[in-house]
């Protein structure tokens, strides 16, 4: 099955590659793609972690301000590392 790491049968995926989530569907549709700003997600619209340069807010990823690579909010005072 495409983008699947761990299968519970020949048709369903329990764990998908990073950037994908288990859809509950069978075959090659077992793993769906996360939003492009998510590094992991539980559905196509609900992120659980973000790629560098974004932070998690209400299950979505929001761009960090300015030159922040990692941040906790849109405030420049919460910049943990720079680009």
C-alpha positions, 0 to 999 in steps of 0.5 A: 500500500502506498505511503504505509508503514504498518498494515493490520491486514492486506488492505488497511494501513494503521501507520503512514509515512511522515506527512500522511495519515491513515484514512480508514480506506482500503488499498492505495487510498489507505494513507492521505496527505497532510496539509503542506504545512503539517509534518504530521496530522490526524486528517487532511485538515487537522495537523498535530505537528508543523514543519519548521517555520510554522507553529501549531494553532487550533489544529492548523499551522501558522507561519512564524514571524520574520526570521524565526525558524521555530516559534510558539506564536506570532509574537517575535518574543517567542522565537526559539531559533532563527533562519 
